[in-house]
Amino acid sequence: METLIVHPDSKEQLDAMKAFMKAFKISFEDEKSQYNPEFVEMIRQGDEDLKAGKGVKVDIDNLWK
């Protein structure tokens, strides 16, 4: 058989997928993230800041001079 990896966008979607799989007697595993949610949010915010042009640019050619 195949393995499907699902990425729900909200708790409601997650609950609906679990209910669906239970109703159809499909086995599944819950796997919690290994990362602290605050850390993940900090990284996502940093990515958004970079896309928005915020941050410090370093000239790598002159980094060690």
N, C-alpha and C positions, 0 to 999 in steps of 0.2 A: 504494500500500500504506500501511499504518499504521506508526507508530513506537510501540513500547512502552518505557516506562521502568520498570525493575525495581529495587526497593530491598531487597536481601537483608539479613537481620539478623545473619548470621554468615559467616565465611570458608567454612564447609561449604556453606551455601546458595549462595554465590557460585560456588564450584567446581562444584556440581551444575548450576546454571543454564548455566554455560559448557560443561560436558560435554554437556548436553542440546542446546544450540544447535549445537555442533559435530557431534553425532550426526545431527541433522536438516539439516545444511548451511545453517543460518541465519546470515547475516552479522551481526556485532555489533562494537561499538567499546568499548574500555576507556577510561574517562575518569576520571582521578585527581582527587581533590579539590584545589583550589587552596589550601586552608587547612591550616595546621600542626595536626596531630592534638592536640597539647597545648593549643593555643588553643581548639579546638572543645570539648575536654573541660572546660576552664575555664568556657566559656560555658554548657555544659550543667549543670555543677555550680552555677553562679550561678542558673540558672532553677530548679533543684531547691531551692536554699536559699530563694529567694523564695516558692515554693509552700509550704515548710515554715514560713514565718513568720520566717525569719532575715533579718537585714539592717537597714538604717537607713532610716527614713521621714523625708522632708524635707517640712516644711510650705511649699509653694511660694508661699503667700500672703505669708509673712514672709521669703522667701528674700533679697530685696534691701533689707530694712530694717535 
